[in-house]
């Protein structure tokens, strides 16, 4: 069969190693390790992507020295890790996929304490970062030598475990990049000053690795072209360094961003508001200057996008990491022409990098099987076929219907409105959030492929259920906006966020938003109204706007609101309204916060679960399960996961 994506699925040879296609899973932390070494969960996670058709998997960053422990759950390239790496390599190779390991030192980019005390961070010079507010200790020559040896020794261990190659992590402002950066490296010895001196650390690392591995071992470098930080590496500086290293490396893997500041860190895992394949032009600039192979990542989440990058000659391989977190079978589906079956990543960041920042194992809000491969990686067919009724067409109900039907049950999903999606329909209507609607497209296709029926415009009652006689009912009826129960409600123009998003109400030119939930709704409505020309004040009942959503999504969004002139007021608890005056109470001091000349108060105060059907079915003898917001209001992630769990157990 001839692929519709011939460039993406052409093989590539690097230093004699043949990789079957151009699809790369870049190194990313999974929080799936145990005691600093690979475990069964990590092996199962990567094996699913190898089985799904990835060409190359780069395993997450592994510390090369004790001072590299930047989190409490970092993987270490220690002697103890070798058996786990060997099992990992064997599992990936079993499916025709190649595997590299990342060699890592964060330098000053220490995220958290190890045991309640913050470890000492080391860097070329005592230049702090802005994100973690860490002041590092300058590395002595003796320590530099020790860390360089650590790279070499770590390389020998990983290669000895059967990995095909090694990748030095110089991306995102980590230690090698700190040596390269003249604004971070202020040394006056042989490691600082000129470009030649600033390159010395990396050249010594490459030499130490080459000295410890055989000639067939692939050695590459991951580096940010533009660190997107005022004090970070600029594209011209990075390109100059890459060109100077050409001939020492087999490939260069380019990305953007830095861990050193809030705005730059957004680009470590860019959210949906950032353009697709936006790093590819820099990759093309690198490719025009070097003989080494060039890899690129950065919002390449569809196989068609990957094909364009490779076909245009911008890069030799494309990092599609989140695409395979969301759909491990994406490469195989794309190669066989089943593009409509690909579950496209929506770059929400909630359960992938979001879980990492909370210290939880990696997953995906659309595909909660990710990170849970040992539990849900292989679904078993149902022993008894049941007639299953799913009530509610939001993400949770759709997932439940798809999984139940896939397991062999007779499934019908009923949705009271004229379209599927639930609150997703609201989310995708906000500025820059259209991609979130992909979850509906993807789950609709999964239901279709599994054979679940969908009936729209059908409200389900107990009488309807008794007439249809299902064996099991899954209630996924969601939630409704929580009303503003405040003093003076009748005197002001008070509407809720759902009404604003649906364009059901007229909003005046001066708006105050009372945001209790501190999630995407308040931020999104603020941006929507600001873009419509309103003066917007976003009052959040918490310490920051968006505190409940992933930090990269939040930080980028808050930056957009700042550009639009939105005033954000934290610690603001809604108290009351009096005509065109709105009253808040400071959450900690208790003092009043007063806004005058307000045309509209928008209430974004969370939700109440929809209980009607649950209440109606009290005493009904059949099998009833509740999932999602009708259990208690949370997010799409919990709804989809509960849909999976319930349907997998039917």
N, C-alpha and C positions, 0 to 999 in steps of 0.2 A: 504494500500500500504506500503510495506517495504522500508524504506529509504536506499539509497546507502551509506548514511553517518550516520550510526546508533549511533555512539558515540556523534556526534555533535548535534543530534536531540533527545537525551535522556534527560529526565527531571532531575533537581537537586533540592535538598531540603537544604536550609540554614536557620537555626534557626526556622524551622517550615514553612518557606515560600517556596512554590514550584514554581520553574521557569521552563517554558515549554521546553526550550532547552538551549544549552551552548553558544549561540551567544549574545554578549554584545556590546551595543553602549556606549563607554566610554565617560566620561564627556569631552566636548569640547565646546569652546566658539563659538557662532553662530552670534553674533552681531544682533540678531533678537529681542532684548528686547526694551522696551520703558521706560525711566526714572528709570532704575534699577529694573524693575519688568517684569515678563512674559507677553507677549501679544498674540494676535491671530495668528501672524506669527509663533511664537515659538511653540504654541500649534499645529498648522497645520504641521509644520516641523516634530515634534516628533511623531505625530499621524500617519503620512505616514510610518514611520519606524515600529511603533507598528503594524499597519495594514499589513505591509509587512512581518511580522513573527519574529521580534526580540524577544528574550527571556527576556532581561533586558535592560532598558535604564537608564543610569546615566546622569541626567541633569547637565548642565555646572556649573562651579564653582560659588558659591554664597558667597559674602563677609560676614563675621561674625562680622565685626567691621568697624567703619568709616575709620580707617587707612588701611583697606583692599582694598580700591579703587585704583587698580593698572592701570586701564584704565578709559577713560571717559564713557565707555559703559559696565561696569561690572554689572552683576546681583547681587543684594543684598538680603540677607535673612532677610529682614525687615518685620515688621507687614504689610506694604503696599503690599508686594509681595504675601501674603497668598491667596487672591482670584485668582490670576493668577496661582499659583501653584496648587490650587484646580481644576481649569479647566483643567490644564495640566494632573494631575493625573487621572481625570475622563476620559479624551480622550484616554490616554494610556491604562488604565484598560479596556476600552470598547472593546479592541481587544485582551484581554487575556495576555497582556504584563505587566511586573512588572517595577516599577520606583523607583530609588533612587535619592537623591539630594547630591551634593557636598558641603562641608563646607570648606571655603577657607580663607587663609590669605597669601599674598605674601611675607611678611617680607620686605627684602631689594629689592625685584624684582619689582620695580615700573617702568612701561613702559613709561608713558607719563603724561603730566600735565593734570589737570582737567579743568582749566579755564584760561590757559595761564601762570599759575604759577605752579612750580613743588611742589607737596606735600612732607611733611616730611615722609621719609621711616623709619620704625622701625625694629630692628633685635636684636638678643641676644647681639651682640657686634658691635662695630664700625669697621666692616670689609667690604670693598666695593666689589661690583661685577665688572667684567670686561666688560660685555656686555652693560649695561646701564650707567656705570660710576656713580653709585649712592653711596654716602657715608651715611650709615644709622645712626640713633640715637639709642643708646642702650636702651632697654626696662627696665623701672624700675619694681620693684616687684609689685607695684600698677597697672601698665599697664598690666603686665602679667596676674594678677588676672582678670582685666577687659576683656581682650581678651578671656581668658578661659571661663568666664561667657558668652561672646558673642557666643562661640561655643555651649554651652548648650542651651541658649535662642533661637538661630537659629535652632537648632535641634528640639526643641519643636514646633516651627512655621511650619517647613516643614512636620514633622510627623502629626501635627494637620491638615495640608492641604490634607492629605491622601496619602503621599508618603510611600512606603514600607520599605525604609531603608535610611541610611545616610553614606556618604563616606568622611572621613577626607583626605584632599589633603596634603600629605607629599612628593609628587613627585616633580621632576624637580627643586629641590633646594629651594622650598618655605619654609615658616616660620618653620613648624615642623622639616623639614630636616636641617634647619640652626641651630636649637637647638641640633640636633643629631651630627652635624659635628664638630669634635674637632679643625678643622682649621678655622671655622667660628664662633663657640661658644668659646670665650676666657674668659668666666665668671669664677669668683672664688667663687661665692655664691652657693646656693643649686641647681642651674640650670646648672652648668658647672663643668668641671674637669673630674670626673669619668663617665663611661657609665651610671651608675645608676642616676647620677645627670642630665646628658644630656637627659635621657629618661623622666625626671620628667614632663616637659611641656606636652608631648604627653599623659602621663598617667593621668595628671590632665584634659586634654581635653576629653579623653575617659570617665573618671569618671563624668565630667560635663554633657556630652551627655547622658550617661546611667541614670543619676539622673533625667533627664527631659523627658524621653520617656518611653513608656510601654515595657514590657518584650518581646513582639513579634517583636520589631523593630530590623532590621538587622543593624549592625554597622561594617563598614569595613575601611580599610586604603589603600590609593594609594601611592606607594613609588617607587622611582627609585632604581634599584639594583646597577648599575654602573652609576654614574652621568656623566661619560665621560669627567671629568674636572680634571686637575692636583690637584686642591684644593677641589674637590668634594668628596662625599662619594664613597668609593670603595665597591665592592660586599661583601667582607668579613665583613666590618663594618655594611653594611645594613642588611646582614643576621643575624649578632649577635643581632642587635636591634629588628628585626622581631621575632626572637626566644624568646627574653626577653619579648615581648608583647603577645606571644601566650597565649591564655586563656582569654584575654581581648577583642579580636576581633573575628567577625564571618568569615571574609575573609580578604585576603591581595591581592591587585591588583598591579602587578609589571610591570614596564616599565623601560626605560633607559633615561639618559640625564639630563640636568639641564638648567635652564634659565640664569645661571650666566655668561656664556661665549659663544662666537660665535660657537666654535667647539662643545660644549656640547648641545647647543640649537637645533642643527640640529636633534637631537634624540627625540625632543618633537614631531615632526611629520616627521619621517624619509623619505627622498625622494627615488626615484626608484633605485638609485645607491647603496642603503643599502640592505642587504640580507633579504629575507622573514623570518619571525618568529624568528628573531635573539635573542630575549629576552627569548625564551622558555627554553633554558638550565638553566638560572638562576631561572626561575619559578620552574623547576624540583628540583633544589637544595633547594628551599624554601619548596616545597611540602614534601620533604623527612624529614624535620625538624619540621614541625608544624602540629597541628590538624585542624587549620582553613582551609577553602576552599581557593584555590589559583586561581586568575585570571591573565591573561597575555595579553599584546598587543604588537604592534611593527611590522608593515608590514605583518599582517595576512590578506591578501586581497582576498583570494579565499576560498570557503567553503572546498575544498579538503585539503588545508593547515590547516584549523581549525580542521578538522577531524583527521589529523595526530597528532596534538598537544594533543587533548583530548584522542585519542586512545592509545597513547604512555604513558599516565599518567603524562605528564609534567605539566598539569594544569587542572582545573575543568571547567573554562569558558575562552573563547577567545574574546578579544576586536577586533571587525571588523568594526570600526567606519567609516573610509573612504570607505570601501566596501559598506556601506549602505548610505553614502552620494552620492556615485556614482549610486547605485542601491538600493533604499529602499525596493524593493521586493526580494532582494537576498535570504533571508532565505526561503521564501515560494517557490521560484523557485528551490532552491537546495533540499529542502525536497521532492518536488514532482518529482524530477529526471530530471528537465529541466536545467541541468548544462550549456548546450550550450547557453541558453538564458540569463545567468547572465552577466550583464554589469560590467566587471572587472575594478576595480580602477587601474590606471596606476601610481599613486603616483607622479603626476606632481606638486602637492601642489598649483597650480595657483589660483584656485577659492575657495578652502576650507580655509586652514590656511592663504593663500595669501590674501584673502579678509579680514580676521580678522585683519591682520597687516596693512591694509589700512583703516580699520574702516568701511568696507562695509559688508552687510549681506552675509552669507555663501552661496556658490553654488558649481557647478561642471562643468568643461569645457565640459564633455561628456553629462551631464544631467542638463542643466540649469533650469529645473523645480525645482531642489533642491533650497530651500530658497525662491522660488516663488510659493509655493503650493497654496496659496490663488488665484493666477492668472492663473497658468497653471497646477495645480494639477489634474484637471479633464478636459480632452479634450472632446469637444462636436462634434458629427458627423456633417458633412457639410450638410446644407439644400439643396444645389444644387451640384450635382456631376460634377466636371470639369475635363477636360483633361489637365493635368499639365505636362509641360516639364521642367525638371531641367537640366541645362547645367553646368557641372563641378562636378567631383567626389571627391572633398576634403571633409573635415569634415562638412563644412557648407551645401554643396549641399546634402550630405548624410542625414544629420539631417532633412533638409527640405523635402526630398523625403519620409523619414520614417514617419514623422508627417502628411504630406499631405495624404499619402496612408492610414495611420491609421484612419484618419478622413473620409475616404470613397472616396477620389478622385482617378481618373485613372492616375497613375503617372509613368513616364518613366524618368530615369536619364541617360544622355549621357555624356561619358567621352572620351576625344580625345586620351588619351594615352592607354596603354595596361593594366593599373592597377588603382585601386582606391587609394585615399589617399592624393593627392596633396602634399603639403610640408611635411606632416607627413612621407612620404616615405624617405625624407632627414633626418628628425629628428631621426628616428629609426635606421638609418645607423651609427650614431655616437656612440663612445664608451660609454657603460653604459646606452644607451637610447633606447635599443631595445623594452623595455616595452611600450614606447610611441606608438608603432604601434598597441597596443591593441585598440586604439580608432577606427581604421579602421575595425578591426575584430568585435568590438561591434556594430558599426553603420551599418556594412554590414548585420549583423544578424537582427538588428532592421528593416532594409529595407525589408529583406526577410520575416520576420514575418508579416510585414504590407502589403505585396503584391506589393511593388514597383518593377518595372522592371529596369534592368541595361543593358545598351548597351555600350560596350567598343570600342575603336578605331573608334569613330565617331565624326568628327568635325562638329559642328553645325553652319550653316550660316543662313542668312535671307531667302535665297531660300529654305533651308531645312525646316525652320519653317513654311513658307507659304505653303509648300507642306503637312506638317503634321497637320496643322491647330489646334494647341493647344488653349485652352481657356486662359491659363496663362503660362508665361515663367518665371522661376526663374533663373537668371544668377548668377553663382557661379564660375566664371572662374579664380579667384585668381589673382596672381601677378607674376611679373618677376623680376630678380635681377636688381638693379639700377647700371648702368655702372659707372666705375671710370672715371670721366671727369676731368683729372688732367694734369698738364704740363709734357711733356716728355713721355707721355704714350707709344709712339711708340719705345722708346729706351730701355725699360725694359721688363722683363717677368712678365706680369700682368694677373692674372686669377681671376675668382670670386669664392665665397665659394661653390656655387652649383656645379661647375665643379670639385672642389676638392672632395666634398663628393661623387659625382658620379664616381670618378676615371677616369675622362675624360681628365685630363691633367697631364703632368709630373711636379713634384715639386722638386726643388733643395734642397740641404741639409741645406741651411740657408734661413729661411722664416720670413717675417714680415707680420702680419695680420693687416689691417686697418679696425677696427670694429666701425662703426658709430652707429649701432643700440644698442650696449651694451646688447645683449640678449644671447640666448642659442647658436646661430650660431657661433659667434666668439669663445666662450668658447669651443664648441664642436670641431670645426676645429682645434683649438690650441691643444687640447688633442689628436685628431686623428693624427696630424702630429708629435707631440712629441713622441707618441708611435711608430711611424714609424722610429724614429731615427733622426728627423730633429732638428736643433736648432731653437726655435720658440720665436719670440717676438710679444706679443699681445698688440697692441696699440689701446686704446679705446678712443673714442671721448666723454668722460664723466668722472665722478669722480671715477668710479670703474668698473671693468669688471663685467658683469652680473647685472648691476644696475636695469634693467627692468624686471628681473625675481625674483621669490620668494627668500627671503633671505636664507632660509635653503638650497635650491637647489644651489644657488649661492655660499654660504660659503663652502659647501662641495666640490663643483666643483673647486673653487679657491684653496682649500687645495690640491686637486689632482694635479692641474697644478704646484703648488709649489714643490710637490714631484718629478714631472717630469722635473723640471728645466726650466719651461716656465717663461720668463721675462714679467711682465705686466707693461705697461706704461700708466698711466691715463692722461687725459687732452690733448690727442694727436689728432689733426685734420690733415687729410691727405692733403698734399700740392702738391707734385710732385715726379717725378722719373727721374733719369738720369743714364742710364745704370744699374749698380749694386748698386746704391745709392738711398735711399728713403728718402724723406723730409716730415717732419710733422711740424705743427705749434702748439705751446702750446696754448691751448684754452683760457687761461686767460692772460698770459703775452705777447703772440704774438711772443715769441722768437722761433727760429728754433730748431727742434729736428731731428738729422740726424743719419741715420743708413747706414753703409757702408758694402760692401761685402755681399750683399743680392742677393740670386739667384732668389727668387720668391716673389712677392708682391701679397698677397691674399686680394681681395677687398670684404669686408662684409659690404656693405653700404646701406642696406635696400632694398626696393622694389618699383617698379612702378606698379600700377594697370593695369590689362589686360583690355583694353577698346574696343577691336575689335568688339565684338558682340554688345555691348551697342551702339557703333557708327553706326553699320549696321542697327540696329532696330530703329534709329531715324525716327519718323513719322509713324511707324507701329501702326496699330489701336488696336492691342491686349493688354492684361494685362501683364505688365512687372515689375518684382521686381529684385532688386540687393541685394546681401548679401555678407558679407565677404570682402576679400582683393580687389575684383574688385570695391567695393565702395571706399575704401581707405585701404592701407595695415595696418594690426594690427596683432592679434593673432588668434589661433584656437578658443579661448573662444568667441570672438565677432562673429566669423563666425557661430558657432553652435547656439549661442543665437539668432542671426538674422534669421537663418534657422527655428528655433522654432517659432519665432514671426510671420514671414511671413506665414508659413504653417498653424499656428493656426488661422490666420485671413482669409484664403482663403474661 
